[in-house]
Amino acid sequence: MTQAPAAPEAVRRRHDREIVALAVPAFGALVAEPLFVMADSAIVGHLGTAQLAGLGIASALLTTAVSVFVFLAYATTAAVARRVGAGDLPAAIRQGMDGIWLALLLGVAVIAVALPTAPALVDLFGASDAAAPQAVTYLRISVLGIPAMLAVLAATGVLRGLQDTKTPLYVAVGGFIANGLLNVLLVYGFDLGIAGSAWGTVLAQCAMAVVYLAVVVRGARRHGASLRPDVAGIRACAQAGVPLLARTLSLKAITIIATAVAARLGDADIAAHQIVLSLWSLLSFALDAIAIAGQAIIGRYLGADDPQGARDACRRMVQWGFVSGIVLGLLVVVARPVFVPLFTSDAAVHDAALPALIVIALAQPICGIVYVLDGVLMGAGDGPYLAWAMLITLAVFAPAALLVPTLGGALTALWVAMTLMMTVRLITLWLRSRSGRWIVTGATR
């Protein structure tokens, strides 16, 4: 006797429970990560302006270096989730270990490049004579924690693929607390200055990596998975990550172009742009949490050879993304008169930022769908398409943004170009999702 298919309402409720269970902890972990930099800034800021400026430069370099390798989390999540769906937990954990080994190798390579070139990298930012030594000190110490940071990314991907986003939340919160305590102790207790802040962050990141590795190793031993590095597996992880690296670099290029254009518009506009961009980033965390749930859920359904389940989950997550975007957009409209004064009292900056915030409020429903579909295709392992789609988006956005100052546009026009960018992403991702070509079932793509 065959089992009757679940009613549509029951299917929706099941998907809703899965999305909430994965997305809410993922959001907490995402928000906890940037708090590291905020805590460092608050503590180092009391040492002096030169130290804070040096921290800002070094943090920008470190954040860029780590974010470039975010594919370690994305690719690992998709690959592990597929094997979980196929019911092969030993292979899932083995795949995760390959990702962690790749992260450690990349981390060592970054150290080898960054240590000798730290002064030159800092000079690229045009640091003052007072700030440059502070930036070099912080960078040279903090870069020693890069292997741990990248291992955390890969291990986070492993746990997400195993449908566990609570452990990353606990580790992120614990890491934030440890980072703050260590910074205060080393900066002020041992009077190490900015070097103490760097060592505090390195120690906190290493502790997080140790916790993650302990969790993964325990799972490997429980399921009899090998912990040894596998050259073929590491190579496969790297190959899967290349398209996602291209996607990430394209996104970085878009952000850099937007900031460069805003700088050409004038001091008030670039100041307002930073305020708007900070809110855009915060909203992205909320929407990216649903995308992370999408990576894990879609990968699992495809690994379980359940294309209909993947389609249903995709459809429901798109609805979640759209509604979340509407809610966030309304919150931006309501909060914008209060939000901008938190950053500045300059009337010119207010006048530039407020209309731009209306634009990003209107864009949020588009962003909600884009983030979800991005997560769905990542979960499906559709990296090559995502790379080409982002290159197309960059090709459309770059001339549109560069024309803003030429045509006498202001910051609002630049953010209209940013909304155009998200619209192009929506079109490319929607066409792919509708085609069904992303649906490739099995333990591997």
Secondary structure, 3 states (H helix, E strand, C coil): CCCCCCCHHHHHHHHHHHHHHHHHHHHHHHHHHHHHHHHHHHHHHHHCHHHHHHHHHHHHHHHHHHHHCCHHHHHHHHHHHHHHHCCCHHHHHHHHHHHHHHHHHHHHHHHHHHHHHHHHHHHCCCCCCCHHHHHHHHHHHHHHHHHHHHHHHHHHHHHHHCCCCHHHHHHHHHHHHHHHHHHHHHHHHCCCCHHHHHHHHHHHHHHHHHHHHHHHHHHHHHHCCCCCCCHHHHHHHHHHHHHHHHHHHHHHHHHHHHHHHHHHHCHHHHHHHHHHHHHHHHHHHHHHHHHHHHHHHHHHHHHCCCHHHHHHHHHHHHHHHHHHHHHHHHHHHHHHHHHHHHCCCCHHHHHHHHHHHHHHHHHHHHHHHHHHHHHHHHHCCCHHHHHHHHHHHHHHHHHHHHHHHHCCCCHHHHHHHHHHHHHHHHHHHHHHHHHCCCCCCCCCC
